Amino acid sequence: MSAITCPKCGRPVEAVPGEPVNFCTGCGCPVTSEAIRERIVDLMLNGIRDDMRMAVARLEREQPETYNPLAAILR
């Protein structure tokens, strides 16, 4: 297992063997592994994409007078 470095202060994070490292012991910054950070970003982007898809479908259904000119621009 490689040593974890704080993304804020750059110091190596001291860890108790067998315990997860959640915060830098020097500056208190949250420490998250790259895999977890990528998963969070992926979930956020999927959520935003789904929200936009639902908003467009609702606009198309409830306000066709607004949706149709916008859709015509994109065609």
TASULUR-V499513 format. One record per pair of residues at least 4 apart in sequence whose ideal C-beta (glycine too) atoms are under 7 Angstrom apart, sorted by the first residue. I is the first residue (numbers start at 1). J is the second residue. D is the distance in Angstrom with one decimal. If there is no record, write none. Layout:
i=I j=J d=D
i=I j=J d=D
This chain:
i=3 j=12 d=4.9
i=4 j=13 d=4.5
i=4 j=15 d=6.9
i=4 j=21 d=5.5
i=4 j=31 d=5.9
i=5 j=10 d=6.1
i=5 j=12 d=5.8
i=5 j=13 d=6.8
i=6 j=10 d=6.1
i=6 j=11 d=5.4
i=6 j=13 d=5.6
i=6 j=24 d=3.9
i=6 j=26 d=6.5
i=6 j=27 d=6.4
i=6 j=29 d=5.6
i=6 j=31 d=6.2
i=7 j=29 d=6.6
i=8 j=24 d=6.7
i=8 j=27 d=5.6
i=8 j=29 d=3.9
i=9 j=24 d=6.4
i=9 j=26 d=5.5
i=9 j=27 d=4.5
i=9 j=29 d=6.9
i=11 j=26 d=4.9
i=13 j=21 d=5.4
i=13 j=24 d=5.3
i=13 j=25 d=6.1
i=13 j=31 d=5.7
i=14 j=25 d=4.7
i=15 j=19 d=6.6
i=15 j=21 d=4.7
i=21 j=31 d=5.5
i=22 j=30 d=6.6
i=22 j=31 d=6.4
i=23 j=28 d=5.6
i=23 j=29 d=6.8
i=23 j=30 d=5.8
i=23 j=31 d=6.1
i=24 j=28 d=6.1
i=24 j=29 d=4.6
i=24 j=31 d=5.7
i=32 j=36 d=4.9
i=32 j=37 d=5.1
i=33 j=37 d=6.9
i=34 j=38 d=6.3
i=35 j=39 d=6.5
i=36 j=40 d=6.4
i=37 j=41 d=6.6
i=38 j=42 d=6.2
i=39 j=43 d=6.4
i=40 j=44 d=6.3
i=41 j=45 d=6.2
i=42 j=46 d=6.3
i=43 j=47 d=6.2
i=44 j=48 d=6.4
i=45 j=49 d=6.2
i=46 j=50 d=6.2
i=47 j=51 d=6.2
i=48 j=52 d=6.3
i=49 j=53 d=6.4
i=50 j=54 d=6.4
i=51 j=55 d=6.2
i=52 j=56 d=6.3
i=53 j=57 d=6.4
i=54 j=58 d=6.2
i=55 j=59 d=6.3
i=56 j=60 d=6.3
i=57 j=61 d=6.3
i=58 j=62 d=5.6
i=59 j=63 d=5.4
i=59 j=66 d=6.4
i=59 j=67 d=4.8
i=60 j=64 d=6.6
i=60 j=67 d=4.5
i=63 j=67 d=5.9
i=64 j=68 d=5.6
i=66 j=70 d=6.8
i=67 j=71 d=5.9
i=68 j=72 d=6.3
i=69 j=73 d=6.9
i=70 j=74 d=7.0
i=71 j=75 d=6.6
